Amino acid sequence: MVNRRQFLRVTAGGAASVVMAGGVPATAQTRELTFLTIASFVPETDKELKRQFEEWGAKNKVKVRLDIIAHLQLVTKKASEVQARSGHDLTALGPGLGDADLYFDHLVDLNDVAADVAPKNGGWMNPNDYLIRGKWKLLPWWMPPFPMAVRTDLLEQIGEKNPDTWEDWLRIGKKGKAIGHPFGTALGHSGDANVTLLSIMWSYGASYVAKDGKTVAINSKETRQAMEFVKRLYTEAMDPEVLAWDDASNNRCLNAGKCIAIHNPISAFESAKRDKVVIPGTQREIAEVIDHVNTPRGPVDRRTTTGYWCVGIWNFAKNVDLAKDFLRYHFQPENQAKWVDAGHGFNMPFLTNLTKHPVYKSDKQYRFIPEVAKVTVPPSWPGPTTASSQQVLDLYILPDMFAQYATGKMTVDQAIAWAEKEMQEIFAGRKRKF
């Protein structure tokens, strides 16, 4: 039996264990929100995100932890957290929308947050693109539009100007290679390779999946035309090293003074400007002779894609409500504006008002970013986003198909047949990376 004195002593001790200085419950001080994201190619973007996260944490008395990893590590990191049903509360998703389908049963519905965020920012740009099985399983966060970056001094040297089509770039690349300055785009396992090869395919009227999102459509005369073009681009205008390039290699090629042009976001220009990189053998800064023009058009269309980087909340997260609250805070117009400004336009949100951000008029190099965004579609286009469409990208089937033919290891029919079989296995649900 516990007497009154013992009871008071025990309850007082219990109260002391949950009340700290200032009368604030310890549980309120020890709440923690964790966020896994990828390292931006414009580091100032990460600094601004960290600032906002810590600012929100201080206001809400929540301990925050932002973990930043290389983007190529994200695929396996997401999978391991899902398998363990343990990890971060908030997570970056991508580089496509397919994660929402792939991890549909593991992500919190964000319909409420998406509805709260949209009106304050002029609405989502293409909301139907982001709905997966009729639900918001992620918030589209940002994309780096893909213009063409080109050395204007080298263009002048070879007597070219105003390139606009893929054939223009083949001609320019061929002339550039002849003077030691080839065209550069990855043909290996990288996100840039997926983006550029999809852009070329679509420009020729080809696609790897039909509008129904189920039928593999890679085996077509349009795909063959695109592959013939890429083989010429590889053999006549590029160096073999592109087969082993990662997503930073084309940036390095341009800023080292070697490549005449690359199909890439503005990150190469930004790093060259920030680091005051000079043209080899001169004192002139290379950023002064880099220009950006629209993503190229082909015989049929002008269309491109990019990394559709998104953010979601795991349904095994410890703090779902806090995670939603931070998303509402980060997606406030003033915070989005600061974040875009920090990235110098590299990270374009999927919100209408942000396409009119002053940053895009602050430097002539940013002038084409909104134009490129207008012709940017999800990687699964013309079909809807699915886990299968995401798998095609994650397994780099398109770069492998193009590279096998470009290097002569397969005939065009063999390469397409190989890719078709791989994709059919994926869309039938018999092939998974994880």
VENJO-V346993 format. One record per residue. N is the residue number from 0. RES is the residue in three letters. SS is DSSP state (a for helix, b for strand, c for the rest). PHI is phi in radians with two decimals (none if undefined). OMEGA is omega in degrees with one decimal (NA if undefined). Layout:
n=N res=RES ss=SS phi=PHI omega=OMEGA
n=N res=RES ss=SS phi=PHI omega=OMEGA
//
This chain:
n=0 res=MET ss=c phi=none omega=-178.2
n=1 res=VAL ss=c phi=-1.76 omega=178.4
n=2 res=ASN ss=c phi=-1.42 omega=-174.2
n=3 res=ARG ss=a phi=-1.08 omega=-178.7
n=4 res=ARG ss=a phi=-1.12 omega=178.0
n=5 res=GLN ss=a phi=-1.12 omega=-179.9
n=6 res=PHE ss=a phi=-1.06 omega=-179.0
n=7 res=LEU ss=a phi=-1.11 omega=179.7
n=8 res=ARG ss=a phi=-1.12 omega=-179.5
n=9 res=VAL ss=a phi=-1.17 omega=-177.4
n=10 res=THR ss=a phi=-1.18 omega=176.8
n=11 res=ALA ss=a phi=-1.13 omega=177.3
n=12 res=GLY ss=a phi=-1.10 omega=178.7
n=13 res=GLY ss=a phi=-1.12 omega=179.8
n=14 res=ALA ss=a phi=-1.13 omega=-180.0
n=15 res=ALA ss=a phi=-1.13 omega=-178.1
n=16 res=SER ss=a phi=-1.34 omega=-179.9
n=17 res=VAL ss=a phi=-2.00 omega=178.9
n=18 res=VAL ss=b phi=-2.03 omega=-178.3
n=19 res=MET ss=c phi=-2.02 omega=-178.1
n=20 res=ALA ss=a phi=-0.92 omega=179.7
n=21 res=GLY ss=a phi=1.48 omega=177.8
n=22 res=GLY ss=a phi=1.31 omega=-179.2
n=23 res=VAL ss=c phi=-1.57 omega=179.4
n=24 res=PRO ss=b phi=-0.98 omega=179.8
n=25 res=ALA ss=a phi=-1.07 omega=-180.0
n=26 res=THR ss=a phi=-1.09 omega=179.3
n=27 res=ALA ss=a phi=-1.24 omega=-178.4
n=28 res=GLN ss=a phi=-1.44 omega=-174.6
n=29 res=THR ss=c phi=-1.76 omega=174.2
n=30 res=ARG ss=c phi=-1.07 omega=-177.8
n=31 res=GLU ss=b phi=-2.32 omega=175.4
n=32 res=LEU ss=b phi=-2.10 omega=-177.7
n=33 res=THR ss=b phi=-2.01 omega=-173.4
n=34 res=PHE ss=b phi=-2.45 omega=175.1
n=35 res=LEU ss=b phi=-1.81 omega=178.7
n=36 res=THR ss=b phi=-2.48 omega=-177.1
n=37 res=ILE ss=b phi=-1.85 omega=178.6
n=38 res=ALA ss=c phi=-1.26 omega=178.7
n=39 res=SER ss=c phi=-1.36 omega=173.8
n=40 res=PHE ss=c phi=-1.30 omega=171.9
n=41 res=VAL ss=c phi=-2.07 omega=-170.0
n=42 res=PRO ss=a phi=-0.98 omega=179.4
n=43 res=GLU ss=a phi=-1.06 omega=177.0
n=44 res=THR ss=a phi=-1.09 omega=179.6
n=45 res=ASP ss=a phi=-1.14 omega=179.7
n=46 res=LYS ss=a phi=-1.11 omega=179.8
n=47 res=GLU ss=a phi=-1.22 omega=176.0
n=48 res=LEU ss=a phi=-1.07 omega=179.2
n=49 res=LYS ss=a phi=-1.08 omega=179.5
n=50 res=ARG ss=a phi=-1.07 omega=-179.6
n=51 res=GLN ss=a phi=-1.14 omega=-179.5
n=52 res=PHE ss=a phi=-1.09 omega=-179.4
n=53 res=GLU ss=a phi=-1.22 omega=177.4
n=54 res=GLU ss=a phi=-1.11 omega=176.9
n=55 res=TRP ss=a phi=-1.08 omega=-179.7
n=56 res=GLY ss=a phi=-1.07 omega=-179.8
n=57 res=ALA ss=a phi=-1.12 omega=-179.0
n=58 res=LYS ss=a phi=-1.17 omega=-174.9
n=59 res=ASN ss=a phi=-1.85 omega=-180.0
n=60 res=LYS ss=c phi=0.94 omega=178.9
n=61 res=VAL ss=c phi=-2.13 omega=173.8
n=62 res=LYS ss=b phi=-1.28 omega=-177.4
n=63 res=VAL ss=b phi=-2.10 omega=176.2
n=64 res=ARG ss=b phi=-2.43 omega=178.7
n=65 res=LEU ss=b phi=-1.85 omega=177.8
n=66 res=ASP ss=b phi=-1.85 omega=-176.1
n=67 res=ILE ss=b phi=-2.01 omega=-178.9
n=68 res=ILE ss=b phi=-2.20 omega=174.8
n=69 res=ALA ss=c phi=-1.10 omega=-172.4
n=70 res=HIS ss=a phi=-1.09 omega=-179.7
n=71 res=LEU ss=a phi=-1.27 omega=177.2
n=72 res=GLN ss=a phi=-1.51 omega=-171.9
n=73 res=LEU ss=a phi=-1.15 omega=-177.2
n=74 res=VAL ss=a phi=-1.00 omega=-178.6
n=75 res=THR ss=a phi=-1.27 omega=179.7
n=76 res=LYS ss=a phi=-1.14 omega=177.3
n=77 res=LYS ss=a phi=-1.02 omega=-176.7
n=78 res=ALA ss=a phi=-1.07 omega=-178.2
n=79 res=SER ss=a phi=-1.20 omega=178.4
n=80 res=GLU ss=a phi=-1.19 omega=178.3
n=81 res=VAL ss=a phi=-1.14 omega=-179.6
n=82 res=GLN ss=a phi=-1.09 omega=180.0
n=83 res=ALA ss=a phi=-1.46 omega=-172.8
n=84 res=ARG ss=c phi=0.87 omega=-179.4
n=85 res=SER ss=c phi=-2.80 omega=178.7
n=86 res=GLY ss=c phi=2.72 omega=-177.4
n=87 res=HIS ss=c phi=-1.48 omega=174.5
n=88 res=ASP ss=c phi=-1.39 omega=177.3
n=89 res=LEU ss=b phi=-1.69 omega=177.1
n=90 res=THR ss=b phi=-2.49 omega=168.2
n=91 res=ALA ss=b phi=-1.19 omega=178.6
n=92 res=LEU ss=b phi=-2.26 omega=179.9
n=93 res=GLY ss=c phi=2.38 omega=16.8
n=94 res=PRO ss=c phi=-1.50 omega=174.9
n=95 res=GLY ss=c phi=-2.42 omega=178.6
n=96 res=LEU ss=c phi=-1.41 omega=-173.4
n=97 res=GLY ss=c phi=-1.11 omega=177.9
n=98 res=ASP ss=a phi=-1.02 omega=-178.9
n=99 res=ALA ss=a phi=-1.14 omega=176.4
n=100 res=ASP ss=a phi=-1.51 omega=-178.8
n=101 res=LEU ss=a phi=-1.06 omega=-178.2
n=102 res=TYR ss=c phi=-1.95 omega=-174.7
n=103 res=PHE ss=a phi=-0.90 omega=-176.0
n=104 res=ASP ss=a phi=-1.41 omega=-176.8
n=105 res=HIS ss=a phi=-2.06 omega=-177.0
n=106 res=LEU ss=b phi=-1.95 omega=177.4
n=107 res=VAL ss=c phi=-1.28 omega=173.3
n=108 res=ASP ss=c phi=-1.17 omega=-179.0
n=109 res=LEU ss=c phi=-2.03 omega=179.1
n=110 res=ASN ss=a phi=-0.95 omega=-177.4
n=111 res=ASP ss=a phi=-1.16 omega=-179.5
n=112 res=VAL ss=a phi=-1.19 omega=179.0
n=113 res=ALA ss=a phi=-1.04 omega=179.9
n=114 res=ALA ss=a phi=-1.22 omega=179.0
n=115 res=ASP ss=a phi=-1.24 omega=-173.4
n=116 res=VAL ss=a phi=-1.29 omega=-169.7
n=117 res=ALA ss=a phi=-1.00 omega=-174.2
n=118 res=PRO ss=a phi=-1.05 omega=-178.3
n=119 res=LYS ss=a phi=-1.23 omega=-175.4
n=120 res=ASN ss=c phi=-2.06 omega=178.3
n=121 res=GLY ss=c phi=1.40 omega=179.0
n=122 res=GLY ss=c phi=1.59 omega=173.9
n=123 res=TRP ss=b phi=-1.29 omega=-175.3
n=124 res=MET ss=c phi=-1.14 omega=-179.4
n=125 res=ASN ss=c phi=-2.41 omega=-170.2
n=126 res=PRO ss=a phi=-1.01 omega=-179.2
n=127 res=ASN ss=a phi=-1.15 omega=178.4
n=128 res=ASP ss=a phi=-1.18 omega=-170.3
n=129 res=TYR ss=a phi=-1.70 omega=178.1
n=130 res=LEU ss=c phi=-1.36 omega=179.1
n=131 res=ILE ss=b phi=-2.02 omega=-174.9
n=132 res=ARG ss=c phi=0.95 omega=176.7
n=133 res=GLY ss=c phi=1.38 omega=-177.3
n=134 res=LYS ss=b phi=-2.24 omega=173.7
n=135 res=TRP ss=c phi=-1.57 omega=178.2
n=136 res=LYS ss=c phi=-1.62 omega=176.7
n=137 res=LEU ss=c phi=-2.71 omega=169.5
n=138 res=LEU ss=b phi=-1.86 omega=173.6
n=139 res=PRO ss=b phi=-1.09 omega=-168.2
n=140 res=TRP ss=b phi=-1.84 omega=-179.5
n=141 res=TRP ss=b phi=-2.81 omega=174.0
n=142 res=MET ss=b phi=-2.36 omega=172.2
n=143 res=PRO ss=c phi=-1.75 omega=-178.3
n=144 res=PRO ss=c phi=-0.98 omega=-174.0
n=145 res=PHE ss=c phi=-1.86 omega=166.9
n=146 res=PRO ss=b phi=-1.42 omega=173.4
n=147 res=MET ss=b phi=-1.87 omega=176.4
n=148 res=ALA ss=b phi=-1.72 omega=-172.4
n=149 res=VAL ss=b phi=-2.47 omega=174.8
n=150 res=ARG ss=b phi=-1.45 omega=-177.0
n=151 res=THR ss=a phi=-1.21 omega=179.6
n=152 res=ASP ss=a phi=-1.17 omega=178.6
n=153 res=LEU ss=a phi=-1.29 omega=175.2
n=154 res=LEU ss=a phi=-1.00 omega=-180.0
n=155 res=GLU ss=a phi=-1.10 omega=-178.4
n=156 res=GLN ss=a phi=-1.10 omega=-178.9
n=157 res=ILE ss=c phi=-1.70 omega=175.2
n=158 res=GLY ss=c phi=1.29 omega=179.7
n=159 res=GLU ss=c phi=-2.06 omega=174.2
n=160 res=LYS ss=c phi=-2.80 omega=176.3
n=161 res=ASN ss=c phi=0.92 omega=176.6
n=162 res=PRO ss=c phi=-1.15 omega=-176.3
n=163 res=ASP ss=c phi=-2.42 omega=-175.2
n=164 res=THR ss=b phi=-2.00 omega=175.9
n=165 res=TRP ss=a phi=-1.11 omega=176.1
n=166 res=GLU ss=a phi=-1.13 omega=174.4
n=167 res=ASP ss=a phi=-1.01 omega=-177.1
n=168 res=TRP ss=a phi=-1.25 omega=173.3
n=169 res=LEU ss=a phi=-1.11 omega=179.9
n=170 res=ARG ss=a phi=-1.10 omega=179.9
n=171 res=ILE ss=a phi=-1.14 omega=178.9
n=172 res=GLY ss=a phi=-1.09 omega=179.5
n=173 res=LYS ss=a phi=-1.13 omega=178.0
n=174 res=LYS ss=a phi=-1.15 omega=179.8
n=175 res=GLY ss=a phi=-1.13 omega=179.8
n=176 res=LYS ss=a phi=-1.06 omega=-179.0
n=177 res=ALA ss=a phi=-1.13 omega=178.6
n=178 res=ILE ss=c phi=-1.93 omega=175.5
n=179 res=GLY ss=c phi=1.53 omega=-178.5
n=180 res=HIS ss=c phi=-2.30 omega=-176.4
n=181 res=PRO ss=c phi=-1.25 omega=169.6
n=182 res=PHE ss=b phi=-1.30 omega=-178.5
n=183 res=GLY ss=b phi=-2.36 omega=167.6
n=184 res=THR ss=c phi=-2.58 omega=-175.0
n=185 res=ALA ss=c phi=-1.17 omega=172.8
n=186 res=LEU ss=c phi=-2.18 omega=-179.9
n=187 res=GLY ss=c phi=-2.00 omega=-177.2
n=188 res=HIS ss=c phi=-1.48 omega=179.1
n=189 res=SER ss=c phi=-2.68 omega=177.4
n=190 res=GLY ss=a phi=-1.11 omega=179.5
n=191 res=ASP ss=a phi=-1.06 omega=179.1
n=192 res=ALA ss=a phi=-1.11 omega=176.8
n=193 res=ASN ss=a phi=-1.00 omega=-176.6
n=194 res=VAL ss=a phi=-1.10 omega=-175.2
n=195 res=THR ss=a phi=-1.15 omega=-178.5
n=196 res=LEU ss=a phi=-1.22 omega=173.1
n=197 res=LEU ss=a phi=-1.12 omega=178.5
n=198 res=SER ss=a phi=-1.02 omega=179.8
n=199 res=ILE ss=a phi=-1.17 omega=178.9
n=200 res=MET ss=a phi=-0.99 omega=-178.6
n=201 res=TRP ss=a phi=-1.09 omega=-178.9
n=202 res=SER ss=a phi=-1.15 omega=176.6
n=203 res=TYR ss=c phi=-1.72 omega=179.2
n=204 res=GLY ss=c phi=1.53 omega=-179.3
n=205 res=ALA ss=c phi=-1.67 omega=172.4
n=206 res=SER ss=c phi=-2.73 omega=-178.9
n=207 res=TYR ss=c phi=-1.70 omega=178.1
n=208 res=VAL ss=b phi=-2.46 omega=-178.0
n=209 res=ALA ss=c phi=-1.39 omega=-178.0
n=210 res=LYS ss=c phi=-1.07 omega=-179.1
n=211 res=ASP ss=c phi=-1.30 omega=178.7
n=212 res=GLY ss=c phi=1.27 omega=-176.5
n=213 res=LYS ss=c phi=-2.21 omega=-174.8
n=214 res=THR ss=c phi=-1.50 omega=177.5
n=215 res=VAL ss=b phi=-1.25 omega=-172.4
n=216 res=ALA ss=c phi=-2.08 omega=-173.3
n=217 res=ILE ss=c phi=-1.19 omega=-175.9
n=218 res=ASN ss=c phi=-1.50 omega=-177.4
n=219 res=SER ss=c phi=-2.61 omega=177.9
n=220 res=LYS ss=a phi=-1.17 omega=178.3
n=221 res=GLU ss=a phi=-1.17 omega=175.8
n=222 res=THR ss=a phi=-1.10 omega=178.8
n=223 res=ARG ss=a phi=-1.08 omega=178.1
n=224 res=GLN ss=a phi=-1.13 omega=178.4
n=225 res=ALA ss=a phi=-1.12 omega=-179.3
n=226 res=MET ss=a phi=-1.20 omega=176.0
n=227 res=GLU ss=a phi=-1.09 omega=179.0
n=228 res=PHE ss=a phi=-1.11 omega=-177.9
n=229 res=VAL ss=a phi=-1.13 omega=177.0
n=230 res=LYS ss=a phi=-1.10 omega=177.1
n=231 res=ARG ss=a phi=-1.14 omega=179.6
n=232 res=LEU ss=a phi=-1.05 omega=-178.9
n=233 res=TYR ss=a phi=-1.19 omega=-173.8
n=234 res=THR ss=a phi=-1.34 omega=-173.9
n=235 res=GLU ss=a phi=-1.71 omega=-169.7
n=236 res=ALA ss=a phi=-2.18 omega=-175.4
n=237 res=MET ss=c phi=-2.23 omega=174.7
n=238 res=ASP ss=c phi=-1.72 omega=-178.6
n=239 res=PRO ss=a phi=-1.03 omega=-177.9
n=240 res=GLU ss=a phi=-1.03 omega=-177.9
n=241 res=VAL ss=a phi=-1.10 omega=179.2
n=242 res=LEU ss=a phi=-1.17 omega=-177.6
n=243 res=ALA ss=a phi=-1.95 omega=-176.5
n=244 res=TRP ss=c phi=-1.23 omega=167.8
n=245 res=ASP ss=c phi=-1.80 omega=-173.5
n=246 res=ASP ss=c phi=-1.31 omega=177.1
n=247 res=ALA ss=c phi=-1.76 omega=-172.6
n=248 res=SER ss=a phi=-1.14 omega=-179.2
n=249 res=ASN ss=a phi=-1.21 omega=174.2
n=250 res=ASN ss=a phi=-1.03 omega=-179.0
n=251 res=ARG ss=a phi=-1.13 omega=-179.0
n=252 res=CYS ss=a phi=-1.12 omega=179.4
n=253 res=LEU ss=a phi=-1.18 omega=-175.2
n=254 res=ASN ss=a phi=-1.31 omega=174.6
n=255 res=ALA ss=c phi=-1.41 omega=179.0
n=256 res=GLY ss=c phi=1.54 omega=-177.0
n=257 res=LYS ss=c phi=-1.58 omega=-174.0
n=258 res=CYS ss=c phi=-1.28 omega=175.7
n=259 res=ILE ss=c phi=-1.37 omega=-178.9
n=260 res=ALA ss=b phi=-2.84 omega=174.8
n=261 res=ILE ss=b phi=-2.46 omega=174.4
n=262 res=HIS ss=b phi=-1.65 omega=-167.1
n=263 res=ASN ss=b phi=-2.90 omega=170.2
n=264 res=PRO ss=c phi=-1.09 omega=-172.2
n=265 res=ILE ss=c phi=-1.40 omega=-175.3
n=266 res=SER ss=a phi=-1.08 omega=179.5
n=267 res=ALA ss=a phi=-1.10 omega=178.3
n=268 res=PHE ss=a phi=-1.07 omega=-178.0
n=269 res=GLU ss=a phi=-1.08 omega=-179.7
n=270 res=SER ss=a phi=-1.21 omega=178.1
n=271 res=ALA ss=a phi=-1.13 omega=179.6
n=272 res=LYS ss=a phi=-1.18 omega=-178.2
n=273 res=ARG ss=a phi=-1.11 omega=-175.6
n=274 res=ASP ss=a phi=-1.59 omega=179.4
n=275 res=LYS ss=c phi=0.93 omega=-180.0
n=276 res=VAL ss=c phi=-1.19 omega=-179.3
n=277 res=VAL ss=b phi=-1.87 omega=175.3
n=278 res=ILE ss=c phi=-1.15 omega=-178.4
n=279 res=PRO ss=c phi=-0.90 omega=177.9
n=280 res=GLY ss=c phi=1.45 omega=179.9
n=281 res=THR ss=c phi=-2.36 omega=174.2
n=282 res=GLN ss=c phi=-1.88 omega=-177.3
n=283 res=ARG ss=c phi=-1.46 omega=179.1
n=284 res=GLU ss=b phi=-1.25 omega=-175.0
n=285 res=ILE ss=a phi=-1.18 omega=178.6
n=286 res=ALA ss=a phi=-1.06 omega=-179.5
n=287 res=GLU ss=a phi=-1.20 omega=-177.0
n=288 res=VAL ss=a phi=-2.05 omega=172.7
n=289 res=ILE ss=b phi=-1.75 omega=174.9
n=290 res=ASP ss=b phi=-2.18 omega=177.2
n=291 res=HIS ss=b phi=-2.14 omega=178.4
n=292 res=VAL ss=b phi=-2.24 omega=-173.9
n=293 res=ASN ss=c phi=-1.07 omega=174.1
n=294 res=THR ss=c phi=-1.03 omega=-171.0
n=295 res=PRO ss=c phi=-1.18 omega=171.5
n=296 res=ARG ss=b phi=-1.77 omega=177.5
n=297 res=GLY ss=c phi=-2.09 omega=-178.9
n=298 res=PRO ss=c phi=-1.12 omega=-174.8
n=299 res=VAL ss=c phi=-1.97 omega=-168.5
n=300 res=ASP ss=c phi=-2.75 omega=167.3
n=301 res=ARG ss=c phi=-2.07 omega=-175.8
n=302 res=ARG ss=c phi=-2.71 omega=177.9
n=303 res=THR ss=b phi=-2.58 omega=174.7
n=304 res=THR ss=c phi=-2.36 omega=178.3
n=305 res=THR ss=c phi=-2.96 omega=172.4
n=306 res=GLY ss=c phi=-1.27 omega=175.6
n=307 res=TYR ss=c phi=-1.57 omega=-177.8
n=308 res=TRP ss=b phi=-1.45 omega=-172.9
n=309 res=CYS ss=b phi=-2.26 omega=177.8
n=310 res=VAL ss=b phi=-2.37 omega=-178.9
n=311 res=GLY ss=b phi=-2.50 omega=179.3
n=312 res=ILE ss=b phi=-2.18 omega=177.4
n=313 res=TRP ss=b phi=-1.18 omega=178.8
n=314 res=ASN ss=c phi=-1.34 omega=171.9
n=315 res=PHE ss=c phi=-1.77 omega=177.9
n=316 res=ALA ss=c phi=-1.12 omega=-179.7
n=317 res=LYS ss=c phi=-1.40 omega=-173.6
n=318 res=ASN ss=c phi=-2.37 omega=-177.4
n=319 res=VAL ss=a phi=-1.09 omega=-177.4
n=320 res=ASP ss=a phi=-1.14 omega=177.1
n=321 res=LEU ss=a phi=-1.14 omega=179.4
n=322 res=ALA ss=a phi=-1.09 omega=177.4
n=323 res=LYS ss=a phi=-1.11 omega=-179.0
n=324 res=ASP ss=a phi=-1.11 omega=178.2
n=325 res=PHE ss=a phi=-1.15 omega=178.5
n=326 res=LEU ss=a phi=-1.04 omega=177.6
n=327 res=ARG ss=a phi=-1.07 omega=179.6
n=328 res=TYR ss=a phi=-1.19 omega=-178.3
n=329 res=HIS ss=a phi=-1.11 omega=-177.8
n=330 res=PHE ss=c phi=-1.56 omega=170.7
n=331 res=GLN ss=c phi=-1.12 omega=-175.3
n=332 res=PRO ss=a phi=-0.89 omega=-177.7
n=333 res=GLU ss=a phi=-1.18 omega=178.9
n=334 res=ASN ss=a phi=-1.30 omega=175.6
n=335 res=GLN ss=a phi=-1.09 omega=-179.8
n=336 res=ALA ss=a phi=-1.10 omega=179.1
n=337 res=LYS ss=a phi=-1.15 omega=-177.8
n=338 res=TRP ss=a phi=-1.19 omega=177.8
n=339 res=VAL ss=a phi=-1.13 omega=179.7
n=340 res=ASP ss=a phi=-1.10 omega=178.9
n=341 res=ALA ss=a phi=-1.10 omega=-179.8
n=342 res=GLY ss=c phi=-1.50 omega=179.6
n=343 res=HIS ss=c phi=0.94 omega=176.9
n=344 res=GLY ss=c phi=1.52 omega=179.9
n=345 res=PHE ss=c phi=-1.11 omega=-175.6
n=346 res=ASN ss=c phi=-1.76 omega=-179.5
n=347 res=MET ss=b phi=-1.55 omega=176.4
n=348 res=PRO ss=c phi=-1.20 omega=179.8
n=349 res=PHE ss=c phi=-1.66 omega=-177.1
n=350 res=LEU ss=b phi=-2.07 omega=-169.6
n=351 res=THR ss=a phi=-0.95 omega=-175.8
n=352 res=ASN ss=a phi=-1.11 omega=-176.6
n=353 res=LEU ss=a phi=-1.29 omega=176.0
n=354 res=THR ss=a phi=-1.23 omega=179.8
n=355 res=LYS ss=a phi=-1.83 omega=-178.4
n=356 res=HIS ss=c phi=-1.04 omega=-179.1
n=357 res=PRO ss=c phi=-0.97 omega=-177.4
n=358 res=VAL ss=a phi=-1.03 omega=-176.1
n=359 res=TYR ss=a phi=-1.31 omega=174.7
n=360 res=LYS ss=a phi=-1.95 omega=-175.9
n=361 res=SER ss=a phi=-1.42 omega=-178.5
n=362 res=ASP ss=c phi=-2.62 omega=-177.9
n=363 res=LYS ss=a phi=-1.06 omega=-179.5
n=364 res=GLN ss=a phi=-1.20 omega=-178.2
n=365 res=TYR ss=a phi=-1.70 omega=-169.3
n=366 res=ARG ss=c phi=-1.11 omega=-176.5
n=367 res=PHE ss=c phi=-1.59 omega=-175.9
n=368 res=ILE ss=a phi=-1.05 omega=177.3
n=369 res=PRO ss=a phi=-1.09 omega=179.1
n=370 res=GLU ss=a phi=-1.19 omega=177.8
n=371 res=VAL ss=a phi=-1.12 omega=-179.8
n=372 res=ALA ss=a phi=-1.05 omega=-178.7
n=373 res=LYS ss=a phi=-1.16 omega=-179.0
n=374 res=VAL ss=c phi=-1.88 omega=179.1
n=375 res=THR ss=b phi=-1.63 omega=-178.0
n=376 res=VAL ss=c phi=-2.22 omega=177.0
n=377 res=PRO ss=c phi=-1.06 omega=-177.7
n=378 res=PRO ss=c phi=-1.04 omega=-179.1
n=379 res=SER ss=c phi=-1.47 omega=-176.5
n=380 res=TRP ss=c phi=-0.93 omega=7.4
n=381 res=PRO ss=c phi=-1.54 omega=179.3
n=382 res=GLY ss=c phi=-1.55 omega=176.5
n=383 res=PRO ss=c phi=-1.28 omega=178.0
n=384 res=THR ss=c phi=-1.32 omega=177.2
n=385 res=THR ss=c phi=-2.44 omega=175.1
n=386 res=ALA ss=a phi=-1.05 omega=-179.3
n=387 res=SER ss=a phi=-1.15 omega=179.1
n=388 res=SER ss=a phi=-1.10 omega=177.8
n=389 res=GLN ss=a phi=-1.18 omega=-179.6
n=390 res=GLN ss=a phi=-1.10 omega=177.7
n=391 res=VAL ss=a phi=-1.00 omega=179.0
n=392 res=LEU ss=a phi=-1.28 omega=-176.6
n=393 res=ASP ss=a phi=-1.09 omega=179.9
n=394 res=LEU ss=c phi=-1.64 omega=175.4
n=395 res=TYR ss=c phi=0.96 omega=-179.0
n=396 res=ILE ss=a phi=-1.20 omega=-179.5
n=397 res=LEU ss=a phi=-1.15 omega=176.4
n=398 res=PRO ss=a phi=-1.00 omega=179.1
n=399 res=ASP ss=a phi=-1.13 omega=179.7
n=400 res=MET ss=a phi=-1.08 omega=-179.2
n=401 res=PHE ss=a phi=-1.13 omega=-177.3
n=402 res=ALA ss=a phi=-1.17 omega=179.9
n=403 res=GLN ss=a phi=-1.05 omega=179.1
n=404 res=TYR ss=a phi=-1.41 omega=-177.5
n=405 res=ALA ss=a phi=-1.05 omega=-177.6
n=406 res=THR ss=c phi=-1.60 omega=177.6
n=407 res=GLY ss=c phi=1.43 omega=179.6
n=408 res=LYS ss=c phi=-1.31 omega=176.7
n=409 res=MET ss=c phi=-2.43 omega=169.3
n=410 res=THR ss=c phi=-1.31 omega=179.9
n=411 res=VAL ss=a phi=-1.08 omega=179.4
n=412 res=ASP ss=a phi=-1.17 omega=178.6
n=413 res=GLN ss=a phi=-1.14 omega=-178.9
n=414 res=ALA ss=a phi=-1.14 omega=179.3
n=415 res=ILE ss=a phi=-1.18 omega=179.3
n=416 res=ALA ss=a phi=-1.08 omega=177.3
n=417 res=TRP ss=a phi=-1.08 omega=-178.8
n=418 res=ALA ss=a phi=-1.11 omega=-179.8
n=419 res=GLU ss=a phi=-1.05 omega=179.4
n=420 res=LYS ss=a phi=-1.11 omega=178.6
n=421 res=GLU ss=a phi=-1.03 omega=-178.6
n=422 res=MET ss=a phi=-1.19 omega=178.2
n=423 res=GLN ss=a phi=-1.11 omega=176.2
n=424 res=GLU ss=a phi=-1.10 omega=-179.9
n=425 res=ILE ss=a phi=-1.15 omega=-175.7
n=426 res=PHE ss=a phi=-1.25 omega=174.8
n=427 res=ALA ss=c phi=-1.55 omega=177.2
n=428 res=GLY ss=c phi=1.42 omega=-176.6
n=429 res=ARG ss=c phi=-1.73 omega=-178.0
n=430 res=LYS ss=c phi=-2.30 omega=177.9
n=431 res=ARG ss=c phi=-2.35 omega=178.5
n=432 res=LYS ss=c phi=-1.32 omega=-173.3
n=433 res=PHE ss=c phi=-1.81 omega=NA
//
